[in-house]
Amino acid sequence: MEKGTTIIPQLQQILASDQLLISENDKAYYTKGFRVGQGQALAVAIPDSLLQLWEVLKVCVACDKIILMQAANTGVTGGSTPDGNNYDRDVIIISTRRLKGVQVIDNAQQVIAFPGSTLTELEKALYPHHKEPHSVIGSSCIGASVVGGVCNNSGGSLIRRGPAFTEKSLFAQINDDGTLSLINHLGIFLGNTPEEMIARLESQNYTTGSEPDWEGRIWADDYAQVIRDVDADSPTRFNGNVQYLHDSSGSAGKVAVFAVRLSTFDRGDNTHTFYIGTNDEVELIDLRRYLLRNLQELPQQAEYIHRNAFDLTVRYSKHVYWAIDRLGPQALPSLMAKKARWDVRVKKAGFLPLNLVDKVLQSVNNLTPKRVAKRILDYRDRFEHHLMIKTESRYSADLLRLLTEFFSNRSGEFFACNEREEKDAFLVRFGVGGCTVSYCDYMGIDTNQRLMAFDVALRRNDSEWRIVLPAHLQAQVLEDSCCGHFFCFVNHQDYILKPGVDPLAFKHEVLEYLDKRGAKYPAEHNVGHLYHASPEYEQHLRQLDPTNTYNPGIGKTSKNKHWS
């Protein structure tokens, strides 16, 4: 493998000293995934303009380096970090976190988002226009990027909108002969050279609607019909679905995306949330089918939390939902970066526990109140299964009528949330995603070895919701957490394994069980380095990146040049 003695000086000609990270401590935040994944990189490049991004890409291609595009690094399958150290070329991570920017176009009916723009940034840009983006929940709390969602066909909790998808983007692709091209499929004329296209895009020197190819799908507009078909023997959505693979959409880092063109959606300011509790899983599944068949309008969200996940969250992720409540979701990326820097300082000290920061955080969590409304805590004590359904006020009477009819002769119960209860319910749901990571960090557990995360799209007609492990597998589990997008039938199940358990054997048996249930996986988090890409998906990735320079090894494919 080349030692990179030529590329570093070339990158230094393009980037300032704080934009090119070479020391191991400086690179640590970028080479380790939020949940899983870790490996080596020769350098981390952090361009602060699209033109710098283009220049860095040209140097990487000329020097025959692996290019790993990284946005917010909030993924849960390790797909935006190096995977070990067994690559056949040096790895250069290109972080797009400084490449922020959102351009609101066509009377706020659409937006163009740059590579580093976050969901929170997009929400703020659209708020004055009474609009909102495809996704406004879940990963937005930890700074997830707009482009990252498109590249992964991420789902989210907004029921009517389906996976993140667009046919319109500007991206850099490496051709069969190893040359680099900037492909403009935005449906907007920006000029003929890469430099001209970038300059005109950044200055918003263009007009929309005048190009012959401007029309095209910019969101999954067929999804509402898909989700209502509760008798279908297939999932609503899953990663690698060929229906939603197009250029940057579903590209999994196999091209470098400069911009995406997306639809916006009317924002409903006044909402009502109903909180449902039951000890009967079948009852909850029947409710899903009943509401999807009979509701006049689909609700905004229907989010599930199991009691175990609730308990882990209010104990180990309290600092997360408290920070969101007090500081806003936009504060979390900087707080995470500060924690990472403190972790490095502790490591350099040499005599302190490596998880000292986590121990301090959990000591505070243990000594402070749960900060959750009383009726929700009461339901936690009484019910195993929790479901939150949010809808616009104008549809709430219809939902209330159907809930009342359904539970008139069943064991479950529900209540209409007041403002405080609605906020607390979704704050806890926000925190569930990181509760097992927080637990592992506090306990000093290696998440790469003992945290098994399953992101599962169940058949729409499945008669079960939970993943029911056989006794010999359940005996290997220390803690588990389950949440999900219930109407979409997308289940997020985490297992923390006991010491000494073979994680690969455990994972293999669970996936065999899911295969028997006709499930697809992953549902919305990208294959990363945890799942095998399907043959159809791998073929798509090969077509996007024939030299296998971008993000090699994704979906457990070859890490070698030209896919050898």
Secondary structure, 3 states (H helix, E strand, C coil): CCCCCCHHHHHHHHCCHHHEECCHHHHHHHHECCCCCEECCCEEECCCCHHHHHHHHHHHHHCCCEEEEECCCCCCCCCCCCCECCCCCCEEEEECCCCCCEEEECCCCEEEECCCCEHHHHHHHHHHHCEECCCCCHHHHHCCEHHHHHHCCCCCCCHHHCCCCCCCEEEEEECCCCCEEEEECCCCCCCCCHHHHHHHHHCCCCCCCCCCCCCCCCCCCCHHHHHHCCCCCCCCCCCCCHHHCECCECCCCCCEEEEEEEECEECCCCEEEEEEEECCHHHHHHHHHHHHHHCCCCCCEEEEEEHHHHHHHHHHCHHHHHHHHHHCHHHHHHHHHHHHHHHHHHHHHCCCCCCHHHHHHHHHHHHCCCCCCHHHHHHHHHCCEEEEEEEEHHHHHHHHHHHHHHHHHCCCEEEECCHHHHHHHHHHHHHHHHHHHHHHHHHCCCHHHHEEEEEEECCCCCCCCCCCCCHHHHCCEEEEEEEEECCCCEEEEEEEECCCCCHHHHHHHHHHHHHHCCCECCCCCCCCCCCCCCHHHHHHHHHHCCCCCECCCHHHCCCCHHHC
